[in-house]
Every structure is written in C-alpha cells, then in structure tokens.
Amino acid sequence: MKKRRPIKYPPHKDQALELKKTALANEIEETPMIRTQIYLNRREYDFVQAEAARRDEPMAAVIRNFIDEKMTIPEDAWTNNPMLEPMVRNPNWKGHEDGGINHDHYLYGCPKKWIKVKGKYVEAPPLPEDYYSNRASADAYDRKIKKMDETR
C-alpha cells in the first residue's frame, strides 16, 4: 500500500485582525446633522443637565457623546473575546442523538418537535391547546412523548 504524505495547510491568519479590519472598513463617515427631538423623564433630564454643566457643553453634545461611546467597539473586543477563542475539545462528551433537530428542547426546554419512532424521526404530535397554561396537561403530554420516543 502506498504511503500517504500528511496534508499541509496554509498558515492560519489572525481572525481577530481580519474582523477588526472589516469593522473599520464599514464605519460610517461624517454626515450632516439631523435635527431630532427626544423625551426624557425628570431623572434623565437632570442627569444630562448636570453632565452638560460639568463638561461645559450643550445637552445635545453630551447626548451625542453618549451615543458615540455606545457605537464605538472596544479595542479589546478583538483580542479578549471568548467567542473568537478556539473550541475546547472534550473526547468524553457525548451529544444528544437528536440535538440537531431538537436543539430548542435541549437549549431552552421547549417540547420536542421531532421524535424517533421505529428508527425514523417523525414530527411529534401537536401540543394540547392548554399545554402552557395547564401544568397537568403539559406533564401528560411530556409523558406520552417520552413513552413514544426511542431517543435516549
């Protein structure tokens, strides 16, 4: 049998840097101001007034600065972001057999939409009308589904 050579992949690019470049490319340029009106409750108004007096700026400038702060992406969002970290591999983890089609059930606790019957996945019976308002009805439906479903 012929000996196979290992596959060589190109070097990995820094994903965080690429994301940052993309975000900076999509920044909005300076545009003319648009006049608008906002309603503030007394606490909000007093806070903005005090902040404007402290900064010696008009209220509008303070509000624009608050909006600009919220629109700015923090510098460490690209370097210290757990969503960009590689996934930790756990060889002992066993997922659910039907996790792909019943993910709402496993993530949020919703009733299963698909059940395994005689080796094939079929749609679960419709929920009773009072499933969410009557605990006994929900429990009876869940027991029925558990009995019918071959997925363990």
C-alpha positions as CSV (number, residue, x, y, z in Angstrom):
1,M,0.0,0.0,0.0
2,K,1.3,3.5,-0.9
3,K,2.4,5.6,2.0
4,R,0.4,8.9,2.2
5,R,2.0,12.2,2.9
6,P,0.4,14.5,5.5
7,I,-1.6,17.3,4.2
8,K,0.0,20.8,4.6
9,Y,-2.4,23.6,5.3
10,P,-1.6,27.3,4.7
11,P,-0.7,29.3,7.8
12,H,-3.6,30.5,9.9
13,K,-4.5,34.1,9.6
14,D,-5.3,36.2,12.6
15,Q,-9.1,36.1,12.7
16,A,-9.4,39.0,15.2
17,L,-7.3,41.3,13.0
18,E,-9.4,40.4,9.9
19,L,-12.6,41.1,11.8
20,K,-11.3,44.4,13.0
21,K,-10.3,45.5,9.5
22,T,-13.8,44.6,8.3
23,A,-15.4,46.6,11.0
24,L,-13.3,49.6,10.4
25,A,-14.0,49.4,6.7
26,N,-17.7,49.6,7.4
27,E,-17.5,52.7,9.7
28,I,-19.9,55.5,8.8
29,E,-18.3,58.7,7.5
30,E,-19.2,62.1,8.9
31,T,-22.6,63.1,7.7
32,P,-24.6,66.3,8.3
33,M,-26.6,66.5,11.5
34,I,-30.2,65.7,11.5
35,R,-32.4,67.6,13.9
36,T,-34.5,65.4,16.2
37,Q,-36.4,65.5,19.4
38,I,-36.3,63.2,22.4
39,Y,-38.4,62.8,25.5
40,L,-36.6,62.3,28.8
41,N,-38.0,61.6,32.2
42,R,-37.0,64.0,35.0
43,R,-34.1,61.9,36.3
44,E,-32.6,61.5,32.8
45,Y,-33.1,65.2,32.1
46,D,-31.4,66.2,35.4
47,F,-28.6,63.8,34.8
48,V,-27.9,65.2,31.3
49,Q,-28.2,68.8,32.5
50,A,-25.7,68.1,35.3
51,E,-23.3,66.3,32.9
52,A,-23.6,69.2,30.4
53,A,-22.8,71.7,33.2
54,R,-19.8,69.7,34.4
55,R,-18.4,69.4,30.9
56,D,-19.4,73.0,29.9
57,E,-21.1,71.7,26.8
58,P,-24.7,71.8,25.5
59,M,-27.0,68.9,26.3
60,A,-27.1,67.9,22.7
61,A,-23.3,67.4,22.6
62,V,-23.4,65.3,25.8
63,I,-26.1,63.1,24.3
64,R,-24.2,62.7,21.1
65,N,-21.1,61.8,23.1
66,F,-23.1,59.1,25.0
67,I,-24.3,57.7,21.6
68,D,-20.8,57.8,20.1
69,E,-19.4,55.9,23.2
70,K,-22.0,53.1,22.7
71,M,-21.3,52.9,19.0
72,T,-17.5,52.5,19.5
73,I,-16.2,49.0,19.5
74,P,-13.8,48.5,22.4
75,E,-10.2,47.7,21.4
76,D,-10.0,44.5,23.4
77,A,-13.2,43.2,21.7
78,W,-10.9,41.7,19.0
79,T,-8.3,40.3,21.3
80,N,-10.1,39.3,24.5
81,N,-13.3,37.8,23.1
82,P,-14.4,34.3,24.2
83,M,-16.5,34.0,21.1
84,L,-13.3,34.1,19.0
85,E,-11.4,31.5,21.1
86,P,-11.0,28.0,19.6
87,M,-13.4,25.5,20.9
88,V,-12.2,23.2,23.7
89,R,-12.3,19.6,22.7
90,N,-13.6,17.0,25.2
91,P,-13.3,13.5,23.9
92,N,-15.7,12.2,26.6
93,W,-18.6,14.5,25.7
94,K,-21.5,12.7,24.0
95,G,-24.1,15.0,22.4
96,H,-27.7,14.1,22.1
97,E,-28.5,11.9,19.1
98,D,-31.3,14.3,18.0
99,G,-29.5,17.5,19.1
100,G,-29.5,19.0,15.6
101,I,-33.3,18.8,15.1
102,N,-34.4,19.2,18.7
103,H,-31.9,21.9,19.8
104,D,-34.7,24.2,21.2
105,H,-35.6,21.3,23.5
106,Y,-32.1,20.9,24.9
107,L,-31.2,24.6,25.0
108,Y,-34.4,26.2,26.1
109,G,-36.6,23.4,27.4
110,C,-39.2,23.6,24.7
111,P,-41.2,20.5,23.9
112,K,-39.5,18.2,21.3
113,K,-40.6,18.8,17.7
114,W,-39.3,15.5,16.4
115,I,-39.3,12.1,18.0
116,K,-37.8,8.8,16.9
117,V,-40.3,6.1,16.2
118,K,-39.3,2.7,14.8
119,G,-35.8,4.0,13.9
120,K,-37.1,7.1,12.0
121,Y,-37.7,10.7,13.1
122,V,-41.2,11.8,12.7
123,E,-43.0,15.0,13.8
124,A,-44.2,15.0,17.4
125,P,-47.9,15.1,18.0
126,P,-49.3,18.6,18.2
127,L,-49.3,20.3,21.6
128,P,-52.6,20.4,23.5
129,E,-54.1,23.9,23.5
130,D,-53.6,24.3,27.2
131,Y,-50.0,23.0,27.3
132,Y,-48.6,26.3,28.6
133,S,-51.4,27.2,30.9
134,N,-52.2,23.8,32.5
135,R,-49.3,22.0,34.2
136,A,-51.2,18.6,34.3
137,S,-51.8,18.7,30.6
138,A,-48.2,19.5,29.9
139,D,-47.0,16.7,32.2
140,A,-49.4,14.2,30.5
141,Y,-48.1,15.3,27.0
142,D,-44.5,15.0,28.1
143,R,-45.0,11.5,29.5
144,K,-46.7,10.4,26.3
145,I,-43.8,11.8,24.2
146,K,-41.3,10.2,26.4
147,K,-43.0,6.8,26.0
148,M,-43.2,7.1,22.2
149,D,-39.7,8.5,21.7
150,E,-36.9,5.9,21.2
151,T,-34.1,8.6,21.6
152,R,-32.3,8.2,24.9
